[in-house]
Amino acid sequence: MTAPTLDTLPDAQARELLRGCLAVDRWVEEVLAGRPYGDRDALLATADLAARDLTPPEVDAALAGHPRIGERAGAGHNAEASAREQAGVEPAEGDTAARLAAGNAAYERRFGRVFLICAAGRSAPQILAELDRRLGNDDDVERAEVLDNLRQIALLRLEEAV
């Protein structure tokens, strides 16, 4: 699909495509309202800007669409995108599954939400290093990191879609 094709999609189809990138109603509606874009760069610029200031409830909604790192996507997740993004994570390697499970649990205890990272192109050791580093963040710094990773993932998925 191209940006001009997205411009002509019926609203319901365009919403579905956008929700697969970032499950935040305000973001979907802002990106949808910007049509017609005419080209990919204009679409991505609007999507980027709209994803930069998610509210705490929007973050919660978006995180509900992401499985834990090292786990396979289930109901309510964009399974195809998650599998592609986590392709570098092989839980069967050594103690990777146990370390990811322990790290995910520690993160959830610390911050009260699932650990999210733009995993595309990262190996399990790289993700584990980031998880360890981010466990040392204060709440404000970590919230900013979560927002930025949600934005990166949304743009990655939108780039793949158009």
Beta strands, then each sheet from edge to edge (+ up, - down):
end
